[in-house]
Amino acid sequence: MQIYKVGGAVRDRLLGIAVTDIDRVVVGATTEEMLAKGFRPVGADFPVFLHPKTGEEYALARTERKSGRGYGGFTFHASPDVTLEEDLIRRDLTINAMAEDDEQNLTDPYHGQRDLEARILRHVSPAFAEDPLRVLRVARFAARYAELGFTVAPETLELMRQLSESGELQALTAERSWKEISRALMENQPQVFVEVLRACGALKVLMPEVDALFGVPQPAIHHPEIDTGTHTLSVLQQAAHHKQPLTVRWACLLHDLGKGLTPEEQWPRHIAHEAKGLKLIKAVNERFKAPRDCQELALLVGEYHTHGHRALELKASTLLELLQSFDVYRRPQRFEEFIAACEMDARGRKGLEERSYPQADYLRGAATAARGVAVQPLLEQGFKGPELGEAIKRERLKALKAYKEASS
C-alpha cells in the first residue's frame, strides 16, 4: 500500500499558496484492507474512505470509463492493480494531475509542474471531453488563478467548445452546476469565469440570458463602456473587489438581463428593462436552483436598482414603497445587500470605479427613519388590525418626509 497527496494540495504547495484541502490516493490496496485499518467508507459511487483519526479523505486508485451522459455517466474500476499514473490520467488538468509522497517526492507524468510555471490550464488527455462539468471547472480555475497570469490552453478551449456544442452540458444537474457557479463567483476574478464560458460557447448554452447582453449598447452618458455585457462583467469585478457575499455577486450578474430584450430600434435606451428582466432572472434562478436568499435578492435588485441610483430624487411615498418591498423592518440585512449591489452597479462603469455613491448612506438613513416610528403610542391611541397598519404607514411616511427635508 502506497499513499500519495494528489491534486490541489500538490498544486497549491508548488504555487506557494496555503493548502486548505488535502486529498490522498491509495495505490495497491483493497477495500477490505482499508476497512481492516479502521477507515470508514463514504463513497457511494467509488471507494473513498475517511481516516479513523484525522477524518481526511483517502480514495483508492481507480480508472473510469464513459458509460452515459453527463457528470455521473461513468463506470469506475478500483483495484490494487491500478497504478498511480493510471489514476492521475483521468483527472481534468495537468496542474491537478500531480502526486507526492510524504517526503514531497513529486510524481508528474503529465507535466503539470511545467504548465504551472508557464501559467497554463491544459487538459490531461482527450478523456477530458467526456465530462461536461469540466467546462465549468476549468472556467472556475481560470477565475481563481487569473491574478497569477493563468490562461486556458487553446487546445483545451477547443475541447470545451466541442463539449458546449455536443449537448452534454444540458445533462448537468442544477446542483452540480450551481456548486461550480457559486464557487466561481466567490473567486477574486469572477468575471473571468464568465469570459471563459463565453469564449467556448458554454455561456450561450448555460445562461443565454447573460450571453445576450454582449453587443447590446447603453447610453454613453451613463455607461462610458457602452456594451451591456462588458458592464455586467465590470459590476461583478467590483463586487469581488469589495468582498461582497454570494447573494450580492449573483444579483450583480443578473441585474440587467432585461436589456437583452430591448428591440434594436430602441437602442441604446432600455425602457422598463427592470420589469422586463424579472422573468429572465426568475428563469435563471430556477434553472440552477439557486438558494432562496440569492433568488430573492436577484429579483429585488433587478426590479429596483434604478430606484437605488435615483434615491436622492425619490418622493417620500416612493421611498416608503421601496422600504416596504424589502421588509426592512424585519430583514435589514437584505436591504444592506441591495444597497451594496446598487453601489457595485454604479462603480462597474469605465472610468467611474472610484466615484462616491452618496445614495448608499441616504438609503440607510431613510431605513433608519422609517424603523424609528414607534408602534406603542399608536396602540395606546386605540389603533388595531388594518387601521393600525395604515396608522404606522402614515407615521413612517411623515418620518420620511422629515428626513428628506433635513437631508436637502
C-alpha positions as CSV (number, residue, x, y, z in Angstrom):
1,M,0.0,0.0,0.0
2,Q,1.4,3.4,-1.0
3,I,-0.3,6.7,-0.1
4,Y,0.1,10.0,-2.0
5,K,-1.2,13.5,-1.8
6,V,-2.8,14.5,-5.1
7,G,-4.5,17.3,-6.9
8,G,-5.0,20.7,-5.3
9,A,-2.7,20.1,-2.3
10,V,0.3,19.5,-4.6
11,R,-0.7,22.2,-7.0
12,D,-1.1,24.9,-4.3
13,R,2.1,24.0,-2.4
14,L,4.1,24.3,-5.6
15,L,2.4,27.7,-6.3
16,G,3.2,28.9,-2.7
17,I,-0.4,29.1,-1.8
18,A,-1.8,28.0,1.5
19,V,-3.1,24.4,1.3
20,T,-6.6,24.0,2.7
21,D,-7.9,20.7,1.5
22,I,-5.7,17.6,1.2
23,D,-6.9,14.6,-1.0
24,R,-5.0,11.4,-0.9
25,V,-4.9,8.4,-3.2
26,V,-4.1,4.9,-2.1
27,V,-2.3,2.6,-4.5
28,G,-2.1,-1.2,-4.1
29,A,-4.8,-1.6,-1.6
30,T,-8.2,-3.2,-1.4
31,T,-11.4,-2.1,0.2
32,E,-11.0,-4.9,2.8
33,E,-7.6,-3.7,3.7
34,M,-8.8,-0.2,4.3
35,L,-11.7,-1.4,6.5
36,A,-9.3,-3.6,8.5
37,K,-7.2,-0.5,9.2
38,G,-10.2,1.3,10.6
39,F,-11.0,3.6,7.6
40,R,-14.7,4.5,7.3
41,P,-16.3,4.2,3.7
42,V,-18.1,7.2,2.4
43,G,-18.1,6.9,-1.4
44,A,-21.4,5.8,-2.9
45,D,-20.0,5.5,-6.5
46,F,-16.4,4.7,-5.9
47,P,-14.3,3.7,-2.8
48,V,-13.5,6.8,-0.7
49,F,-12.6,6.4,3.0
50,L,-12.2,8.7,6.0
51,H,-9.1,8.3,8.1
52,P,-10.1,6.8,11.5
53,K,-8.4,9.7,13.5
54,T,-8.0,12.7,11.2
55,G,-11.2,12.3,9.2
56,E,-9.3,13.2,6.0
57,E,-10.3,11.6,2.7
58,Y,-8.4,8.7,1.2
59,A,-9.5,7.3,-2.2
60,L,-8.4,4.0,-3.8
61,A,-6.6,4.5,-7.1
62,R,-9.1,4.0,-9.9
63,T,-9.8,4.2,-13.6
64,E,-13.0,5.3,-15.2
65,R,-14.9,4.6,-18.4
66,K,-17.6,6.7,-20.0
67,S,-20.9,4.9,-19.8
68,G,-23.6,7.6,-20.2
69,R,-24.4,11.3,-20.5
70,G,-23.4,14.0,-18.1
71,Y,-21.2,14.3,-15.0
72,G,-22.4,11.0,-13.5
73,G,-22.1,8.9,-16.7
74,F,-19.0,6.9,-15.7
75,T,-18.2,3.4,-14.6
76,F,-15.3,3.3,-12.1
77,H,-12.8,0.5,-11.5
78,A,-10.7,0.3,-8.4
79,S,-8.3,-2.5,-7.7
80,P,-4.7,-2.9,-6.3
81,D,-3.5,-3.3,-9.9
82,V,-4.4,0.4,-10.8
83,T,-1.2,2.4,-11.0
84,L,-0.7,6.0,-9.8
85,E,-0.2,7.1,-13.4
86,E,-3.5,5.4,-14.4
87,D,-5.3,7.2,-11.6
88,L,-3.8,10.6,-12.5
89,I,-4.6,10.4,-16.2
90,R,-8.3,10.5,-15.5
91,R,-8.0,14.0,-13.9
92,D,-9.0,17.2,-15.6
93,L,-6.0,19.5,-15.8
94,T,-2.2,18.7,-15.8
95,I,-1.8,21.0,-12.8
96,N,-4.2,18.8,-10.9
97,A,-2.6,15.5,-12.1
98,M,0.5,15.6,-9.8
99,A,1.1,13.5,-6.7
100,E,3.7,13.5,-4.0
101,D,4.6,11.2,-1.2
102,D,5.3,12.1,2.5
103,E,8.8,13.2,1.6
104,Q,7.4,15.6,-1.2
105,N,8.9,13.4,-3.9
106,L,6.9,14.5,-7.0
107,T,5.2,12.2,-9.5
108,D,4.3,14.3,-12.5
109,P,3.8,12.1,-15.6
110,Y,1.7,14.7,-17.5
111,H,4.0,17.7,-17.0
112,G,1.8,19.6,-14.6
113,Q,4.7,21.4,-13.0
114,R,5.8,22.7,-16.4
115,D,2.3,24.1,-17.0
116,L,2.3,25.6,-13.5
117,E,5.5,27.5,-14.4
118,A,4.1,28.5,-17.8
119,R,0.7,29.6,-16.2
120,I,-1.3,27.3,-18.5
121,L,-4.5,25.4,-17.8
122,R,-4.2,22.4,-20.0
123,H,-6.3,19.1,-20.1
124,V,-4.5,15.9,-19.3
125,S,-5.9,13.7,-22.0
126,P,-8.7,13.6,-24.7
127,A,-10.9,11.9,-22.0
128,F,-11.4,15.5,-20.7
129,A,-14.2,15.8,-23.2
130,E,-16.2,13.0,-21.6
131,D,-17.2,15.1,-18.6
132,P,-19.2,18.3,-19.3
133,L,-18.7,19.5,-15.7
134,R,-15.1,20.1,-16.6
135,V,-16.1,23.1,-18.7
136,L,-17.3,24.8,-15.6
137,R,-14.3,23.6,-13.5
138,V,-11.7,25.0,-16.0
139,A,-13.6,28.3,-16.2
140,R,-13.6,28.4,-12.3
141,F,-9.8,27.7,-12.2
142,A,-9.3,30.4,-14.7
143,A,-11.1,32.8,-12.4
144,R,-9.1,31.6,-9.4
145,Y,-5.7,31.9,-10.9
146,A,-6.2,34.8,-13.3
147,E,-4.3,37.1,-10.9
148,L,-1.3,34.8,-11.3
149,G,-1.4,35.1,-15.1
150,F,-3.0,31.7,-15.9
151,T,-4.8,31.3,-19.2
152,V,-6.6,28.3,-20.8
153,A,-4.6,26.4,-23.4
154,P,-6.1,26.9,-26.9
155,E,-6.4,23.1,-27.4
156,T,-8.3,22.8,-24.1
157,L,-10.6,25.7,-25.0
158,E,-11.3,23.9,-28.3
159,L,-12.3,20.7,-26.4
160,M,-14.5,22.9,-24.1
161,R,-16.1,24.3,-27.3
162,Q,-16.8,20.9,-28.6
163,L,-18.4,19.9,-25.3
164,S,-20.5,23.0,-25.4
165,E,-21.8,22.2,-28.9
166,S,-22.4,18.5,-28.1
167,G,-25.4,18.9,-25.9
168,E,-23.6,17.3,-23.0
169,L,-23.9,20.5,-20.9
170,Q,-27.7,20.0,-20.7
171,A,-27.1,16.7,-18.9
172,L,-25.6,18.5,-15.9
173,T,-27.7,18.6,-12.8
174,A,-28.7,22.0,-11.4
175,E,-27.0,21.1,-8.1
176,R,-23.6,20.3,-9.7
177,S,-23.8,23.4,-11.9
178,W,-24.7,25.7,-9.0
179,K,-21.8,24.3,-6.9
180,E,-19.3,25.3,-9.6
181,I,-21.0,28.6,-10.4
182,S,-21.3,29.7,-6.8
183,R,-17.6,28.8,-6.1
184,A,-16.5,30.6,-9.2
185,L,-18.5,33.7,-8.3
186,M,-16.6,33.8,-4.9
187,E,-13.2,33.9,-6.6
188,N,-11.2,37.1,-6.8
189,Q,-11.8,37.5,-10.5
190,P,-15.3,36.0,-11.1
191,Q,-15.7,37.9,-14.4
192,V,-13.0,35.7,-15.9
193,F,-15.3,32.7,-15.2
194,V,-18.0,34.3,-17.4
195,E,-15.4,35.3,-20.0
196,V,-14.1,31.8,-20.4
197,L,-17.6,30.3,-20.6
198,R,-18.4,32.8,-23.3
199,A,-15.2,32.1,-25.2
200,C,-16.0,28.4,-25.5
201,G,-19.7,28.8,-26.2
202,A,-20.9,27.4,-22.9
203,L,-22.4,30.7,-21.7
204,K,-24.8,30.7,-24.6
205,V,-25.9,27.2,-23.5
206,L,-26.0,27.6,-19.7
207,M,-27.0,31.3,-19.4
208,P,-28.3,32.6,-22.8
209,E,-29.8,35.5,-20.9
210,V,-26.4,36.7,-19.8
211,D,-24.8,35.9,-23.2
212,A,-27.4,38.0,-24.9
213,L,-26.2,41.2,-23.2
214,F,-22.9,41.3,-25.2
215,G,-23.2,43.6,-28.1
216,V,-26.1,45.5,-26.7
217,P,-25.3,49.2,-26.3
218,Q,-26.3,51.5,-23.5
219,P,-26.3,55.4,-23.4
220,A,-22.7,56.6,-23.2
221,I,-23.6,59.4,-20.8
222,H,-24.4,56.8,-18.1
223,H,-22.2,53.9,-19.4
224,P,-18.9,55.0,-20.9
225,E,-18.2,51.3,-21.5
226,I,-21.3,51.2,-23.8
227,D,-21.6,47.4,-24.0
228,T,-24.1,45.8,-21.5
229,G,-22.2,42.6,-21.3
230,T,-18.9,44.4,-20.6
231,H,-20.8,46.4,-17.9
232,T,-22.1,43.3,-16.3
233,L,-18.6,41.8,-16.0
234,S,-17.3,45.1,-14.5
235,V,-20.1,45.1,-11.9
236,L,-19.2,41.5,-11.0
237,Q,-15.5,42.5,-10.8
238,Q,-16.4,45.4,-8.4
239,A,-18.4,43.1,-6.2
240,A,-15.4,40.8,-5.9
241,H,-13.0,43.8,-5.3
242,H,-15.3,45.0,-2.5
243,K,-15.5,41.4,-1.0
244,Q,-19.3,41.2,-1.4
245,P,-21.1,38.0,-0.4
246,L,-22.5,35.4,-2.9
247,T,-26.0,36.9,-2.8
248,V,-24.7,40.3,-4.0
249,R,-22.5,38.8,-6.7
250,W,-25.4,36.7,-8.0
251,A,-27.6,39.8,-8.1
252,C,-24.8,41.7,-9.9
253,L,-24.6,39.1,-12.6
254,L,-28.3,39.1,-13.3
255,H,-29.4,42.7,-12.6
256,D,-29.5,43.9,-16.2
257,L,-30.9,40.9,-18.0
258,G,-33.9,42.9,-19.2
259,K,-31.7,44.9,-21.5
260,G,-31.2,41.8,-23.6
261,L,-34.9,42.0,-24.6
262,T,-34.8,45.6,-25.9
263,P,-35.6,45.8,-29.6
264,E,-32.6,47.1,-31.6
265,E,-34.6,50.1,-32.9
266,Q,-34.8,51.3,-29.3
267,W,-31.1,51.1,-28.6
268,P,-29.3,52.5,-26.7
269,R,-32.3,53.2,-24.4
270,H,-33.8,50.4,-22.4
271,I,-37.2,51.5,-21.3
272,A,-38.6,49.5,-18.4
273,H,-35.8,47.0,-18.6
274,E,-36.1,46.4,-14.8
275,A,-39.6,44.9,-15.0
276,K,-38.9,43.1,-18.3
277,G,-35.9,41.4,-16.8
278,L,-37.8,39.8,-13.9
279,K,-39.0,36.8,-15.9
280,L,-35.4,36.1,-17.1
281,I,-33.9,36.4,-13.6
282,K,-36.6,34.0,-12.4
283,A,-35.8,31.5,-15.2
284,V,-32.0,31.6,-14.4
285,N,-32.7,31.3,-10.6
286,E,-34.9,28.2,-11.2
287,R,-32.6,26.6,-13.8
288,F,-29.7,26.4,-11.3
289,K,-31.9,26.0,-8.2
290,A,-30.1,29.0,-6.6
291,P,-30.5,29.3,-2.8
292,R,-33.6,31.3,-1.7
293,D,-31.6,34.3,-0.5
294,C,-29.8,34.5,-3.8
295,Q,-33.0,34.2,-5.8
296,E,-34.9,36.9,-3.7
297,L,-32.1,39.4,-3.8
298,A,-31.5,39.0,-7.6
299,L,-35.2,39.7,-8.3
300,L,-35.3,42.7,-6.0
301,V,-32.1,44.2,-7.3
302,G,-33.3,43.6,-10.9
303,E,-36.6,45.4,-10.2
304,Y,-35.4,48.3,-8.0
305,H,-31.7,49.1,-8.8
306,T,-32.6,52.2,-10.7
307,H,-34.6,53.3,-7.7
308,G,-31.4,52.9,-5.7
309,H,-29.5,55.2,-8.2
310,R,-32.3,57.8,-8.1
311,A,-32.7,57.6,-4.3
312,L,-32.0,61.3,-3.6
313,E,-34.8,62.3,-6.1
314,L,-37.4,59.8,-4.9
315,K,-40.6,61.1,-3.3
316,A,-41.2,60.1,0.3
317,S,-44.0,57.9,-0.8
318,T,-41.8,56.0,-3.3
319,L,-39.1,55.7,-0.7
320,L,-41.6,54.1,1.6
321,E,-42.8,51.7,-1.0
322,L,-39.2,50.7,-1.7
323,L,-38.5,50.1,2.0
324,Q,-41.8,48.0,2.3
325,S,-40.8,45.9,-0.7
326,F,-37.6,44.9,1.1
327,D,-39.3,44.4,4.5
328,V,-36.5,46.5,6.1
329,Y,-38.2,46.3,9.5
330,R,-37.7,42.5,9.8
331,R,-34.9,41.9,7.2
332,P,-32.5,44.8,7.4
333,Q,-29.6,42.7,6.0
334,R,-31.3,42.2,2.7
335,F,-31.7,45.9,2.2
336,E,-28.0,46.4,3.0
337,E,-27.2,43.8,0.3
338,F,-29.4,45.7,-2.1
339,I,-27.6,48.9,-1.4
340,A,-24.2,47.1,-2.0
341,A,-25.4,45.7,-5.3
342,C,-26.6,49.2,-6.4
343,E,-23.2,50.6,-5.5
344,M,-21.4,47.9,-7.4
345,D,-23.6,48.7,-10.4
346,A,-22.7,52.4,-10.2
347,R,-19.0,51.6,-9.9
348,G,-19.0,49.0,-12.7
349,R,-18.6,51.6,-15.4
350,K,-15.5,52.6,-17.3
351,G,-13.6,55.3,-15.5
352,L,-16.1,55.6,-12.7
353,E,-14.9,52.7,-10.5
354,E,-13.7,55.1,-7.7
355,R,-16.6,57.5,-7.7
356,S,-18.6,58.1,-4.5
357,Y,-22.1,56.7,-4.0
358,P,-24.0,59.0,-1.6
359,Q,-27.2,57.1,-2.3
360,A,-25.9,54.4,0.0
361,D,-25.9,56.5,3.2
362,Y,-29.1,58.2,2.1
363,L,-30.9,54.9,1.8
364,R,-29.6,53.7,5.1
365,G,-30.8,56.9,6.7
366,A,-34.2,56.5,5.2
367,A,-34.5,53.0,6.5
368,T,-33.4,54.2,10.0
369,A,-36.1,57.0,9.9
370,A,-38.8,54.5,8.9
371,R,-37.8,52.0,11.6
372,G,-37.8,54.7,14.2
373,V,-41.6,55.0,14.2
374,A,-42.8,53.7,17.5
375,V,-45.8,51.4,17.4
376,Q,-46.8,51.6,21.1
377,P,-48.2,55.1,21.0
378,L,-50.5,54.1,18.2
379,L,-51.7,51.1,20.1
380,E,-52.4,53.4,23.1
381,Q,-54.5,55.6,20.8
382,G,-56.7,52.5,20.1
383,F,-55.5,51.6,16.6
384,K,-55.6,47.9,15.8
385,G,-55.9,45.5,12.9
386,P,-55.8,47.1,9.4
387,E,-56.3,50.5,10.9
388,L,-53.1,50.1,12.9
389,G,-51.2,49.1,9.7
390,E,-52.4,52.3,8.0
391,A,-51.5,54.4,11.0
392,I,-48.0,53.0,11.1
393,K,-47.7,53.7,7.3
394,R,-48.8,57.3,7.8
395,E,-46.3,57.8,10.6
396,R,-43.5,56.3,8.5
397,L,-44.4,58.5,5.6
398,K,-44.3,61.5,7.9
399,A,-40.9,60.4,9.2
400,L,-39.5,60.0,5.6
401,K,-40.8,63.5,4.6
402,A,-39.0,65.0,7.6
403,Y,-35.9,63.0,6.7
404,K,-36.0,64.3,3.1
405,E,-36.3,67.9,4.2
406,A,-33.5,67.5,6.7
407,S,-31.3,65.9,4.0
408,S,-31.9,68.5,1.3
